[in-house]
Amino acid sequence: MLFRNRVYWGKAGRIVPAILLVALSVTLMVGLVAAEVVDGKPATPAGASEVSPLVPYAPTTEELLAAPPSIERYVAAHTLPLSVRSLTGLDKAELATMSFIPLTTFGFAPLPGQPTLTAGVPTSSNSWTLSWTGDPAATAYELQEAHNADFSDAQAIDVGAATSVTLTRGPVKKNVYYYRVRTLAGQQAGEWSNVGRVVGGYFDGFEDPSSGWSLRRTTYIEEVHSRYEDGYLVLDVNDRWDWGISSPGTPAPRVPYLIDFHAMIDGGGANLWSFGAVFGGDWPAPNCPMSTTSEGWYMHEDCFNHFYNTNTIFYGPLKLLFERVDQLEWCLACGGSPLKRLGDINPGSIKTLKLVDPTGWNHYRIEVREDIIKVYASKLGNEPELQYTYRDTRYVNNPYFGLFASTDEYTNGIWWFDNYQVVPID
């Protein structure tokens, strides 16, 4: 029967939900009139009222049998045993009234529930699993993926009735993904789940000048520049004792991860020009810098208040002075650079890089783990070789990265960069 398992009377003595009785009374008014005759006989027993009374209480079986035929009795009787229904002729009344029952009667099914979404972390192949709680009423689930937290750029992913999916993505510039899912039960859709966030692998070949790299820290905004040129990123430091950090402002994936890129000094280089890969940076502000005033540029605390820097200095050969920068201090009267990098910066730890081309393209790689940082380098075209290890990893879970360049007494220091990627390992 159409109503079976939709209306819940249970055993005699339970109350018919008031909302169901009201809805049935209104929507089936025409059906009541048309159902006055069953098999050519009056549907109302002799002596009974022609107006079918509502049943505003929980009837017993005897009371149901004594009630005149009506839609209300029909609904109430659906939980009666089949033998009682046959003996009382309720099955005949059902035939007469069934055609007058509109589809709106079935609108009492509850909305699908709200699922709970769990987002996994990326594997070394840049794959991750999304799973969510299931709903017995679900006919399918709707999963959305977006790069914007407000889902303004959302794309649907077809998952059917599954309650989990594993996704694989290549390293990309927009490497932060947002997910949400909702339950579909026929034409009804439930509420969206909580939002899951996944940070996948990052890659930028610098072909797109709108990919987000820009200067975040500098000692002199008029003399330090970050720009895209001919499919490369260029850091250009035009005056003495200056330095700057450029970053896309996007996070690295979970630890452990690998930073991998190519770099070259411009025009054969000059003494004490340097560059470095920056990572382990903090970013407490919505943007960086938040202000373009002099103080906003030179003394802000919007990002990269601490970081690691593989400061690679051209000195004839290339020499690595690994830096752990714990804080920055602006001091115009101190001589040299006005923005001092303070922390573990030990000139006695300088290492001359092996198997690299001091004036050509080199391949650099930094392995970032919970307990160790490893720096690799080689001439481009060769597998990078281990050059240096560092074991103070206090900042490795701060995910922001970038590139550094500086000058000493000679200008104009220019460095070229290509194929920058940050990808999960293990």
NUSE-135466 format. One record per residue: residue in three letters; x, z, y of N, C-alpha, C in turn. Coordinates in steps of 0.2 Angstrom, whole numbers, padded with zeros to 4 digits, always signed. Example, Ala and Ser with C-alpha at 12.3 -4.5 7.8 and 13.67 -1.06 7.14 Angstrom:
<pts>
ALA+0066+0039-0028+0062+0039-0022+0066+0039-0016/SER+0064+0035-0011+0068+0036-0005+0064+0039+0000/
</pts>
This chain:
<pts>
MET+0004+0000-0006+0000+0000+0000+0004+0000+0006/LEU+0002-0003+0012+0006-0003+0018+0008+0003+0021/PHE+0004+0008+0020+0005+0015+0023+0010+0019+0018/ARG+0011+0017+0012+0014+0022+0008+0021+0023+0010/ASN+0023+0029+0010+0030+0032+0012+0031+0031+0019/ARG+0025+0030+0023+0026+0030+0030+0022+0036+0034/VAL+0017+0038+0031+0013+0044+0033+0014+0050+0029/TYR+0016+0056+0032+0018+0061+0028+0013+0067+0028/TRP+0008+0067+0023+0003+0072+0022+0006+0077+0017/GLY+0009+0075+0012+0011+0080+0007+0005+0083+0003/LYS+0006+0089+0001+0001+0092-0003-0005+0094+0002/ALA-0011+0095-0001-0017+0098+0002-0015+0104+0006/GLY-0017+0105+0012-0015+0111+0016-0010+0109+0022/ARG-0007+0103+0022-0002+0101+0027-0006+0098+0033/ILE-0004+0098+0039-0007+0096+0045-0005+0089+0046/VAL-0010+0084+0047-0009+0077+0049-0006+0078+0056/PRO+0000+0074+0058+0003+0075+0064-0002+0072+0069/ALA-0003+0076+0075-0008+0074+0080-0007+0067+0083/ILE+0000+0066+0084+0001+0059+0087-0001+0054+0083/LEU+0000+0054+0076-0002+0049+0072-0010+0048+0072/LEU-0014+0054+0072-0021+0053+0072-0023+0050+0079/VAL-0020+0052+0084-0022+0049+0091-0021+0041+0091/ALA-0015+0040+0089-0013+0032+0089-0017+0028+0084/LEU-0019+0031+0078-0023+0028+0074-0030+0027+0077/SER-0033+0032+0080-0039+0032+0083-0040+0026+0088/VAL-0034+0026+0092-0035+0021+0098-0034+0014+0096/THR-0028+0013+0092-0027+0006+0090-0031+0003+0085/LEU-0035+0007+0081-0039+0004+0076-0047+0005+0077/MET-0048+0006+0084-0055+0006+0086-0060+0000+0083/VAL-0057-0006+0084-0060-0012+0082-0061-0012+0074/GLY-0056-0009+0071-0056-0009+0064-0062-0004+0061/LEU-0063+0001+0065-0068+0006+0063-0075+0002+0063/VAL-0076-0002+0068-0082-0005+0069-0083-0010+0063/ALA-0078-0014+0062-0078-0019+0057-0079-0017+0050/ALA-0076-0011+0049-0076-0008+0042-0082-0004+0040/GLU-0088-0005+0044-0094-0001+0042-0097-0003+0036/VAL-0095-0009+0033-0098-0012+0027-0093-0013+0022/VAL-0094-0010+0016-0090-0011+0010-0094-0014+0005/ASP-0092-0020+0002-0095-0023-0003-0103-0024-0002/GLY-0104-0026+0005-0111-0027+0007-0116-0021+0007/LYS-0113-0015+0006-0116-0008+0007-0114-0004+0013/PRO-0118+0000+0015-0116+0004+0021-0110+0008+0019/ALA-0105+0009+0023-0100+0013+0021-0101+0020+0022/THR-0106+0022+0026-0108+0029+0027-0113+0031+0022/PRO-0112+0037+0019-0117+0039+0014-0124+0041+0017/ALA-0129+0040+0014-0136+0042+0017-0136+0049+0019/GLY-0138+0050+0025-0139+0056+0028-0133+0058+0032/ALA-0127+0055+0031-0121+0056+0035-0121+0054+0042/SER-0117+0057+0046-0117+0054+0053-0114+0047+0053/GLU-0117+0043+0058-0114+0036+0058-0107+0036+0062/VAL-0105+0042+0065-0099+0042+0069-0094+0046+0064/SER-0089+0042+0062-0084+0045+0057-0080+0051+0061/PRO-0080+0057+0059-0077+0062+0062-0069+0062+0061/LEU-0066+0064+0066-0058+0065+0065-0057+0071+0060/VAL-0052+0071+0057-0050+0077+0053-0045+0081+0056/PRO-0047+0086+0061-0042+0089+0065-0038+0095+0061/TYR-0039+0095+0055-0036+0101+0051-0033+0098+0045/ALA-0030+0102+0041-0027+0100+0034-0033+0100+0029/PRO-0036+0095+0027-0041+0095+0022-0039+0097+0015/THR-0043+0100+0011-0042+0101+0004-0044+0095+0001/THR-0043+0094-0006-0045+0088-0009-0053+0088-0009/GLU-0056+0093-0010-0064+0094-0010-0066+0091-0003/GLU-0063+0094+0002-0065+0092+0009-0064+0084+0010/LEU-0059+0082+0008-0058+0074+0008-0063+0070+0005/LEU-0065+0073-0001-0070+0069-0005-0077+0069-0002/ALA-0078+0075+0002-0085+0076+0005-0085+0072+0012/ALA-0079+0070+0015-0079+0067+0021-0082+0059+0020/PRO-0085+0057+0025-0087+0050+0025-0082+0045+0026/PRO-0082+0039+0023-0077+0034+0023-0075+0033+0031/SER-0068+0033+0032-0066+0032+0039-0058+0031+0038/ILE-0056+0028+0044-0048+0027+0044-0045+0033+0043/GLU-0047+0039+0046-0044+0045+0045-0044+0048+0038/ARG-0049+0047+0035-0049+0049+0028-0045+0044+0024/TYR-0044+0038+0026-0040+0033+0022-0033+0035+0023/VAL-0031+0037+0029-0024+0039+0030-0022+0046+0026/ALA-0027+0051+0027-0026+0057+0024-0025+0056+0016/ALA-0029+0052+0013-0030+0051+0006-0024+0048+0003/HIS-0019+0045+0007-0014+0041+0004-0009+0045+0000/THR-0009+0052+0001-0005+0056-0004-0009+0059-0009/LEU-0015+0057-0010-0019+0059-0016-0017+0056-0022/PRO-0017+0059-0028-0016+0055-0034-0020+0049-0035/LEU-0017+0044-0039-0021+0038-0039-0028+0039-0043/SER-0028+0044-0048-0034+0045-0051-0040+0047-0047/VAL-0038+0052-0042-0043+0054-0037-0045+0049-0033/ARG-0040+0044-0031-0042+0039-0026-0047+0034-0029/SER-0046+0033-0036-0050+0028-0039-0057+0031-0040/LEU-0058+0037-0042-0064+0041-0043-0068+0041-0037/THR-0065+0042-0031-0069+0043-0025-0071+0036-0022/GLY-0068+0031-0024-0069+0024-0021-0065+0023-0015/LEU-0060+0027-0014-0055+0026-0008-0052+0020-0008/ASP-0050+0017-0014-0047+0011-0015-0051+0005-0012/LYS-0058+0006-0013-0062+0000-0010-0062+0001-0002/ALA-0063+0007+0000-0062+0008+0008-0056+0005+0010/GLU-0051+0006+0006-0044+0003+0009-0044-0005+0009/LEU-0048-0008+0005-0048-0015+0005-0052-0017+0011/ALA-0057-0014+0013-0061-0016+0019-0057-0015+0026/THR-0053-0010+0026-0050-0008+0032-0043-0011+0033/MET-0040-0013+0028-0033-0015+0028-0032-0020+0033/SER-0036-0025+0034-0035-0031+0038-0036-0029+0045/PHE-0038-0023+0047-0039-0022+0054-0034-0017+0056/ILE-0029-0016+0052-0023-0011+0054-0018-0015+0057/PRO-0016-0014+0064-0011-0018+0067-0004-0016+0065/LEU+0001-0020+0067+0007-0019+0065+0010-0013+0069/THR+0007-0012+0075+0009-0006+0079+0009+0001+0075/THR+0005+0001+0070+0004+0007+0066+0011+0009+0063/PHE+0016+0004+0062+0022+0006+0059+0027+0008+0064/GLY+0026+0009+0070+0031+0011+0075+0033+0018+0075/PHE+0031+0022+0069+0033+0029+0069+0039+0030+0066/ALA+0043+0025+0063+0050+0026+0060+0054+0028+0066/PRO+0059+0033+0064+0063+0036+0069+0069+0031+0071/LEU+0072+0031+0077+0077+0027+0079+0083+0028+0074/PRO+0087+0023+0073+0093+0024+0069+0098+0030+0072/GLY+0101+0034+0068+0106+0039+0071+0112+0036+0075/GLN+0115+0041+0078+0121+0039+0082+0127+0040+0077/PRO+0131+0035+0076+0137+0036+0071+0143+0040+0075/THR+0147+0042+0071+0153+0045+0074+0159+0041+0072/LEU+0163+0038+0077+0168+0033+0075+0175+0037+0075/THR+0179+0035+0070+0186+0037+0069+0191+0031+0070/ALA+0195+0031+0074+0200+0026+0075+0207+0028+0073/GLY+0210+0024+0068+0216+0025+0065+0222+0023+0070/VAL+0228+0024+0068+0234+0022+0072+0237+0016+0069/PRO+0240+0012+0073+0243+0006+0070+0249+0007+0065/THR+0249+0003+0060+0254+0003+0055+0260-0002+0058/SER+0265-0002+0054+0271-0007+0056+0269-0014+0056/SER+0263-0016+0053+0261-0023+0054+0256-0024+0059/ASN+0255-0018+0064+0251-0018+0069+0243-0019+0067/SER+0242-0016+0061+0235-0015+0059+0232-0008+0059/TRP+0226-0007+0060+0223-0001+0061+0216-0001+0058/THR+0214+0005+0055+0207+0005+0052+0202+0009+0057/LEU+0196+0007+0057+0191+0010+0061+0185+0012+0055/SER+0183+0018+0056+0178+0020+0051+0172+0024+0055/TRP+0166+0024+0052+0161+0028+0056+0156+0030+0050/THR+0152+0036+0053+0147+0039+0048+0142+0034+0047/GLY+0139+0034+0041+0134+0029+0039+0127+0032+0040/ASP+0122+0027+0040+0115+0029+0041+0111+0026+0035/PRO+0107+0030+0031+0104+0027+0026+0099+0022+0028/ALA+0097+0022+0034+0092+0017+0036+0095+0011+0039/ALA+0102+0010+0039+0105+0005+0042+0104-0002+0038/THR+0103-0007+0042+0103-0014+0039+0110-0017+0041/ALA+0113-0015+0046+0120-0017+0048+0122-0013+0054/TYR+0128-0014+0056+0131-0010+0061+0134-0015+0066/GLU+0134-0013+0073+0137-0018+0078+0143-0014+0081/LEU+0149-0018+0080+0155-0015+0082+0157-0019+0088/GLN+0160-0016+0093+0162-0019+0099+0170-0017+0100/GLU+0174-0022+0103+0181-0021+0105+0182-0023+0112/ALA+0185-0019+0116+0186-0021+0123+0193-0019+0125/HIS+0196-0022+0130+0202-0019+0133+0200-0015+0139/ASN+0194-0015+0142+0192-0011+0147+0188-0005+0145/ALA+0190+0001+0147+0186+0007+0145+0179+0007+0146/ASP+0176+0003+0151+0169+0002+0152+0166-0003+0148/PHE+0169-0007+0143+0167-0012+0139+0164-0018+0143/SER+0166-0019+0149+0164-0025+0153+0167-0031+0150/ASP+0172-0031+0146+0174-0037+0142+0173-0037+0135/ALA+0168-0033+0133+0167-0032+0125+0166-0038+0121/GLN+0169-0038+0115+0168-0043+0110+0165-0040+0104/ALA+0160-0044+0101+0157-0041+0095+0162-0043+0089/ILE+0162-0038+0084+0166-0039+0078+0160-0039+0072/ASP+0160-0044+0068+0155-0044+0063+0157-0040+0057/VAL+0154-0034+0056+0155-0030+0050+0150-0029+0045/GLY+0144-0032+0046+0139-0032+0042+0136-0024+0041/ALA+0135-0022+0035+0133-0016+0033+0139-0011+0031/ALA+0145-0013+0032+0151-0009+0030+0152-0003+0035/THR+0155+0002+0033+0156+0008+0037+0163+0009+0039/SER+0167+0003+0038+0174+0004+0040+0177-0004+0040/VAL+0182-0005+0044+0185-0011+0045+0192-0010+0046/THR+0197-0014+0044+0204-0014+0046+0205-0021+0050/LEU+0208-0020+0056+0210-0025+0060+0217-0026+0061/THR+0219-0032+0062+0226-0034+0063+0227-0038+0069/ARG+0231-0036+0074+0232-0039+0080+0239-0041+0081/GLY+0241-0046+0084+0248-0048+0086+0250-0044+0092/PRO+0256-0042+0094+0258-0039+0100+0256-0043+0106/VAL+0253-0040+0111+0250-0043+0117+0251-0039+0123/LYS+0250-0043+0129+0251-0039+0135+0246-0034+0136/LYS+0240-0035+0134+0234-0030+0134+0234-0027+0128/ASN+0238-0022+0127+0238-0019+0120+0234-0012+0119/VAL+0230-0011+0124+0226-0005+0123+0219-0007+0121/TYR+0216-0005+0116+0209-0007+0113+0204-0001+0113/TYR+0198-0003+0115+0193+0002+0115+0188+0000+0110/TYR+0185+0004+0106+0180+0003+0101+0174+0007+0102/ARG+0168+0004+0100+0162+0008+0099+0157+0005+0094/VAL+0153+0008+0091+0149+0006+0086+0142+0009+0086/ARG+0137+0005+0084+0130+0008+0084+0126+0005+0078/THR+0121+0009+0075+0118+0007+0069+0112+0002+0071/LEU+0111-0003+0067+0105-0007+0067+0101-0006+0061/ALA+0094-0005+0062+0089-0004+0057+0084-0009+0059/GLY+0084-0015+0055+0080-0021+0057+0081-0023+0064/GLN+0076-0023+0068+0076-0024+0075+0078-0019+0080/GLN+0079-0013+0077+0080-0007+0081+0087-0005+0081/ALA+0090-0003+0087+0097-0002+0088+0098+0006+0090/GLY+0102+0009+0087+0103+0016+0089+0108+0017+0095/GLU+0110+0023+0097+0114+0024+0102+0121+0022+0100/TRP+0125+0021+0105+0132+0019+0104+0136+0026+0102/SER+0141+0025+0098+0145+0031+0095+0150+0033+0101/ASN+0154+0038+0100+0159+0040+0104+0164+0034+0104/VAL+0168+0034+0109+0173+0028+0110+0180+0030+0107/GLY+0182+0025+0103+0189+0026+0100+0194+0021+0103/ARG+0200+0024+0104+0205+0021+0108+0211+0020+0103/VAL+0214+0014+0103+0220+0012+0099+0225+0008+0104/VAL+0231+0011+0103+0237+0007+0107+0241+0003+0102/GLY+0240-0003+0102+0244-0008+0098+0251-0010+0100/GLY+0254-0015+0097+0260-0017+0099+0259-0021+0106/TYR+0265-0021+0109+0265-0025+0116+0270-0030+0116/PHE+0268-0036+0119+0273-0041+0120+0272-0045+0127/ASP+0277-0047+0130+0277-0051+0136+0283-0056+0136/GLY+0281-0062+0136+0286-0067+0137+0287-0069+0144/PHE+0284-0066+0149+0284-0067+0156+0282-0074+0159/GLU+0278-0077+0155+0276-0084+0157+0270-0083+0162/ASP+0266-0077+0161+0261-0076+0165+0263-0071+0171/PRO+0263-0073+0177+0265-0069+0183+0260-0064+0185/SER+0254-0064+0181+0249-0058+0183+0249-0053+0177/SER+0254-0053+0173+0254-0048+0167+0256-0041+0169/GLY+0257-0039+0175+0257-0032+0177+0263-0029+0179/TRP+0269-0032+0178+0275-0029+0179+0276-0029+0187/SER+0278-0023+0189+0279-0023+0197+0283-0016+0198/LEU+0286-0016+0204+0290-0010+0205+0286-0004+0206/ARG+0289+0001+0202+0286+0008+0202+0290+0013+0205/ARG+0296+0013+0205+0301+0017+0208+0306+0013+0212/THR+0308+0015+0218+0314+0012+0221+0317+0017+0227/THR+0323+0015+0228+0326+0019+0234+0325+0015+0241/TYR+0323+0009+0240+0323+0005+0247+0318-0001+0245/ILE+0312-0001+0248+0307-0006+0246+0309-0013+0248/GLU+0312-0013+0254+0314-0020+0257+0320-0023+0253/GLU+0324-0019+0249+0330-0022+0246+0330-0022+0238/VAL+0324-0019+0235+0324-0019+0228+0317-0023+0226/HIS+0318-0028+0222+0313-0033+0220+0312-0034+0213/SER+0305-0034+0211+0304-0036+0204+0299-0042+0204/ARG+0301-0048+0201+0297-0054+0202+0298-0058+0195/TYR+0293-0062+0194+0293-0067+0189+0296-0074+0192/GLU+0300-0077+0187+0303-0083+0190+0305-0087+0183/ASP+0302-0093+0183+0304-0098+0178+0303-0095+0171/GLY+0298-0091+0170+0296-0089+0163+0301-0083+0161/TYR+0304-0079+0166+0308-0073+0165+0305-0068+0170/LEU+0307-0062+0169+0306-0056+0174+0313-0055+0177/VAL+0313-0055+0184+0320-0054+0187+0320-0047+0191/LEU+0325-0043+0190+0326-0037+0195+0331-0039+0199/ASP+0330-0038+0206+0335-0040+0211+0336-0034+0216/VAL+0342-0032+0216+0344-0026+0220+0349-0029+0225/ASN+0347-0029+0232+0350-0032+0237+0355-0028+0241/ASP+0355-0022+0240+0360-0018+0244+0363-0013+0240/ARG+0368-0009+0243+0372-0004+0239+0368+0002+0237/TRP+0370+0005+0232+0368+0011+0230+0360+0012+0228/ASP+0357+0006+0228+0350+0006+0227+0348+0005+0219/TRP+0342+0007+0218+0340+0006+0211+0332+0006+0211/GLY+0329+0003+0205+0322+0003+0205+0320+0002+0198/ILE+0314+0004+0196+0311+0003+0190+0305-0001+0190/SER+0304-0006+0186+0298-0010+0186+0295-0009+0179/SER+0288-0009+0179+0284-0007+0173+0278-0011+0173/PRO+0275-0012+0167+0268-0015+0167+0263-0010+0168/GLY+0265-0003+0167+0260+0002+0167+0255+0003+0161/THR+0258+0000+0155+0254+0000+0149+0258+0005+0144/PRO+0255+0009+0140+0258+0013+0135+0261+0010+0129/ALA+0266+0013+0126+0269+0011+0120+0264+0014+0114/PRO+0265+0011+0109+0261+0013+0103+0264+0020+0101/ARG+0261+0023+0095+0263+0029+0093+0270+0029+0091/VAL+0274+0035+0091+0280+0036+0088+0280+0036+0081/PRO+0285+0032+0077+0290+0029+0080+0289+0022+0082/TYR+0292+0019+0087+0291+0012+0089+0298+0009+0091/LEU+0298+0003+0092+0304-0001+0093+0303-0005+0100/ILE+0308-0004+0104+0308-0009+0110+0313-0014+0109/ASP+0312-0020+0110+0316-0026+0109+0315-0031+0114/PHE+0321-0033+0117+0321-0038+0123+0327-0042+0123/HIS+0328-0047+0128+0334-0050+0129+0335-0049+0137/ALA+0342-0049+0138+0344-0048+0145+0350-0052+0147/MET+0351-0053+0153+0357-0057+0155+0359-0055+0163/ILE+0365-0054+0164+0367-0053+0171+0367-0060+0175/ASP+0366-0060+0181+0366-0066+0185+0373-0068+0187/GLY+0374-0074+0187+0380-0077+0190+0387-0074+0188/GLY+0388-0072+0182+0394-0069+0180+0395-0062+0182/GLY+0391-0059+0186+0391-0052+0187+0396-0050+0192/ALA+0395-0043+0194+0400-0040+0199+0400-0033+0197/ASN+0406-0030+0199+0408-0023+0197+0402-0018+0198/LEU+0400-0014+0192+0395-0009+0192+0388-0011+0194/TRP+0386-0017+0193+0379-0019+0193+0377-0016+0186/SER+0371-0013+0186+0368-0011+0179+0361-0012+0178/PHE+0359-0012+0172+0352-0012+0170+0351-0007+0164/GLY+0344-0006+0163+0343-0002+0157+0336-0003+0155/ALA+0334-0001+0149+0327+0000+0146+0325+0007+0148/VAL+0319+0008+0151+0317+0014+0152+0311+0016+0148/PHE+0311+0022+0145+0305+0024+0141+0305+0031+0141/GLY+0299+0034+0138+0298+0041+0138+0296+0043+0145/GLY+0293+0039+0149+0291+0040+0155+0284+0043+0155/ASP+0283+0048+0160+0276+0051+0162+0272+0046+0167/TRP+0266+0047+0167+0262+0043+0172+0255+0047+0173/PRO+0256+0052+0177+0250+0057+0178+0245+0054+0183/ALA+0246+0049+0187+0242+0047+0192+0238+0041+0190/PRO+0232+0039+0193+0229+0033+0191+0233+0027+0192/ASN+0236+0026+0198+0241+0021+0199+0247+0023+0201/CYS+0252+0019+0202+0259+0021+0204+0262+0015+0207/PRO+0264+0016+0214+0263+0022+0217+0256+0022+0220/MET+0253+0028+0222+0247+0028+0225+0247+0026+0232/SER+0253+0027+0236+0253+0026+0243+0259+0021+0244/THR+0258+0017+0249+0263+0012+0251+0267+0014+0257/THR+0266+0020+0259+0270+0023+0265+0277+0024+0262/SER+0282+0025+0267+0289+0027+0264+0289+0033+0260/GLU+0286+0038+0262+0286+0044+0257+0282+0042+0251/GLY+0277+0038+0251+0274+0036+0245+0278+0032+0240/TRP+0282+0028+0243+0287+0025+0238+0293+0029+0236/TYR+0296+0033+0240+0302+0036+0239+0302+0043+0236/MET+0296+0046+0237+0296+0053+0235+0289+0055+0231/HIS+0286+0050+0229+0280+0051+0225+0281+0054+0218/GLU+0276+0057+0215+0276+0060+0208+0271+0056+0204/ASP+0270+0050+0205+0264+0047+0202+0266+0044+0195/CYS+0272+0043+0194+0275+0040+0187+0282+0041+0187/PHE+0285+0041+0181+0292+0041+0180+0295+0046+0183/ASN+0293+0052+0183+0296+0058+0185+0302+0060+0180/HIS+0301+0059+0174+0306+0059+0169+0306+0054+0165/PHE+0312+0052+0161+0312+0046+0157+0319+0046+0154/TYR+0320+0041+0149+0326+0039+0146+0328+0032+0149/ASN+0335+0031+0150+0337+0025+0153+0343+0023+0149/THR+0343+0017+0146+0349+0014+0143+0353+0011+0148/ASN+0356+0014+0153+0359+0011+0158+0366+0008+0156/THR+0365+0001+0156+0371-0003+0154+0375-0006+0160/ILE+0381-0004+0161+0385-0006+0167+0390-0011+0166/PHE+0389-0016+0170+0394-0022+0170+0401-0019+0173/TYR+0406-0019+0169+0412-0016+0171+0418-0020+0168/GLY+0417-0027+0168+0421-0032+0164+0418-0033+0158/PRO+0418-0028+0153+0414-0027+0147+0407-0024+0150/LEU+0403-0023+0145+0397-0019+0146+0397-0013+0143/LYS+0396-0007+0147+0397-0001+0145+0390+0003+0146/LEU+0388+0007+0140+0382+0011+0140+0383+0018+0143/LEU+0380+0020+0148+0379+0027+0150+0372+0029+0149/PHE+0370+0032+0143+0364+0034+0141+0362+0040+0146/GLU+0356+0039+0149+0353+0044+0153+0347+0047+0151/ARG+0346+0054+0151+0340+0057+0151+0339+0060+0158/VAL+0334+0057+0161+0332+0059+0168+0327+0064+0168/ASP+0328+0071+0170+0323+0076+0170+0319+0077+0176/GLN+0323+0074+0182+0319+0075+0188+0323+0070+0193/LEU+0319+0069+0199+0322+0065+0204+0322+0069+0210/GLU+0327+0068+0214+0328+0072+0221+0330+0067+0226/TRP+0326+0067+0232+0327+0063+0237+0332+0066+0242/CYS+0338+0063+0244+0342+0067+0248+0346+0061+0252/LEU+0344+0060+0258+0348+0055+0262+0355+0057+0264/ALA+0356+0064+0264+0362+0066+0267+0367+0067+0261/CYS+0365+0065+0255+0370+0067+0249+0375+0061+0248/GLY+0374+0056+0251+0379+0050+0250+0377+0046+0244/GLY+0379+0040+0244+0377+0035+0238+0370+0034+0238/SER+0367+0034+0232+0359+0033+0232+0356+0039+0235/PRO+0350+0037+0239+0346+0043+0242+0342+0046+0237/LEU+0340+0043+0231+0336+0046+0226+0340+0047+0220/LYS+0342+0053+0219+0346+0055+0214+0342+0056+0207/ARG+0345+0054+0202+0343+0055+0195+0347+0061+0192/LEU+0343+0066+0190+0346+0072+0188+0344+0074+0181/GLY+0349+0076+0177+0347+0077+0170+0354+0077+0166/ASP+0353+0074+0160+0359+0073+0155+0362+0066+0157/ILE+0366+0066+0161+0369+0060+0163+0377+0061+0163/ASN+0380+0060+0158+0387+0062+0157+0391+0056+0157/PRO+0395+0055+0162+0400+0049+0162+0405+0050+0156/GLY+0406+0056+0153+0411+0056+0147+0408+0053+0141/SER+0401+0052+0141+0398+0049+0135+0398+0041+0135/ILE+0401+0038+0140+0400+0031+0141+0403+0027+0134/LYS+0400+0022+0132+0402+0019+0126+0402+0011+0128/THR+0408+0008+0126+0408+0001+0127+0404-0003+0122/LEU+0400-0007+0123+0396-0011+0119+0400-0016+0115/LYS+0399-0016+0108+0402-0021+0104+0398-0027+0103/LEU+0401-0033+0101+0398-0039+0099+0393-0041+0104/VAL+0394-0040+0110+0390-0043+0115+0393-0048+0120/ASP+0390-0052+0124+0393-0056+0128+0392-0053+0135/PRO+0397-0051+0139+0396-0047+0145+0392-0052+0150/THR+0393-0058+0150+0390-0062+0156+0385-0067+0153/GLY+0383-0067+0146+0378-0071+0144+0372-0067+0141/TRP+0367-0070+0138+0361-0067+0135+0363-0063+0129/ASN+0360-0057+0129+0361-0052+0124+0354-0050+0121/HIS+0354-0047+0115+0348-0045+0112+0349-0037+0111/TYR+0344-0034+0114+0344-0026+0114+0338-0024+0111/ARG+0339-0018+0107+0334-0015+0103+0335-0007+0104/ILE+0330-0004+0105+0330+0004+0105+0325+0006+0100/GLU+0327+0010+0095+0322+0013+0090+0321+0020+0093/VAL+0314+0022+0094+0312+0028+0096+0308+0032+0091/ARG+0311+0038+0089+0308+0042+0083+0308+0049+0086/GLU+0304+0053+0082+0303+0060+0084+0309+0064+0084/ASP+0314+0062+0080+0320+0066+0080+0327+0063+0082/ILE+0326+0056+0084+0332+0053+0086+0331+0046+0090/ILE+0335+0044+0094+0335+0038+0098+0341+0034+0096/LYS+0340+0028+0094+0345+0023+0092+0345+0017+0097/VAL+0351+0015+0099+0352+0010+0104+0356+0004+0100/TYR+0353-0002+0100+0357-0007+0096+0358-0013+0102/ALA+0363-0017+0100+0364-0023+0105+0368-0028+0101/SER+0368-0034+0103+0372-0040+0100+0371-0046+0105/LYS+0376-0050+0104+0375-0057+0107+0369-0060+0105/LEU+0365-0064+0109+0359-0067+0107+0360-0072+0101/GLY+0356-0071+0096+0356-0076+0090+0359-0072+0084/ASN+0361-0066+0086+0364-0061+0080+0359-0055+0080/GLU+0359-0052+0074+0355-0046+0073+0359-0040+0077/PRO+0355-0037+0081+0357-0031+0085+0361-0026+0080/GLU+0367-0023+0083+0370-0018+0079+0370-0012+0082/LEU+0370-0006+0078+0369+0000+0081+0375+0002+0085/GLN+0374+0004+0092+0379+0006+0096+0379+0013+0098/TYR+0374+0017+0098+0373+0023+0101+0367+0027+0098/THR+0368+0034+0097+0362+0038+0095+0362+0044+0100/TYR+0356+0046+0101+0355+0052+0105+0349+0056+0102/ARG+0350+0063+0102+0346+0067+0098+0341+0072+0102/ASP+0341+0071+0109+0337+0075+0113+0331+0071+0114/THR+0325+0072+0110+0319+0068+0110+0313+0071+0114/ARG+0314+0076+0118+0309+0079+0122+0304+0075+0125/TYR+0305+0069+0127+0301+0065+0130+0298+0059+0126/VAL+0299+0058+0120+0298+0052+0116+0290+0051+0116/ASN+0286+0057+0116+0279+0056+0116+0276+0054+0122/ASN+0280+0054+0128+0277+0051+0134+0278+0043+0133/PRO+0272+0039+0134+0273+0033+0131+0275+0027+0136/TYR+0276+0029+0142+0277+0023+0147+0284+0020+0147/PHE+0285+0014+0148+0291+0010+0148+0292+0006+0153/GLY+0298+0003+0154+0299-0002+0159+0307-0004+0159/LEU+0309-0007+0165+0316-0009+0165+0319-0007+0172/PHE+0325-0006+0172+0329-0003+0177+0335-0007+0179/ALA+0336-0007+0186+0342-0011+0188+0345-0007+0194/SER+0351-0008+0195+0355-0004+0201+0361-0008+0203/THR+0363-0006+0209+0370-0008+0211+0374-0002+0213/ASP+0380-0003+0214+0385+0002+0216+0387+0000+0223/GLU+0394-0002+0224+0396-0004+0230+0395-0011+0231/TYR+0394-0015+0226+0394-0022+0227+0386-0025+0226/THR+0385-0030+0230+0378-0033+0230+0379-0040+0229/ASN+0375-0043+0227+0368-0043+0226+0366-0043+0218/GLY+0364-0037+0216+0364-0036+0208+0357-0039+0206/ILE+0358-0044+0201+0352-0048+0198+0353-0048+0191/TRP+0347-0046+0188+0347-0046+0180+0340-0050+0178/TRP+0341-0054+0173+0336-0058+0170+0334-0055+0163/PHE+0327-0055+0162+0324-0052+0156+0319-0057+0153/ASP+0319-0057+0146+0314-0061+0142+0312-0058+0136/ASN+0306-0060+0133+0303-0058+0127+0304-0050+0126/TYR+0300-0047+0130+0300-0039+0130+0294-0037+0125/GLN+0296-0033+0120+0291-0031+0115+0292-0023+0114/VAL+0286-0020+0112+0286-0013+0110+0281-0013+0104/VAL+0284-0012+0098+0280-0012+0092+0281-0006+0088/PRO+0275-0004+0084+0276+0001+0080+0280+0000+0074/ILE+0284+0005+0071+0288+0004+0065+0286+0009+0060/ASP+0288+0008+0054+0287+0012+0048+0279+0012+0047/
</pts>
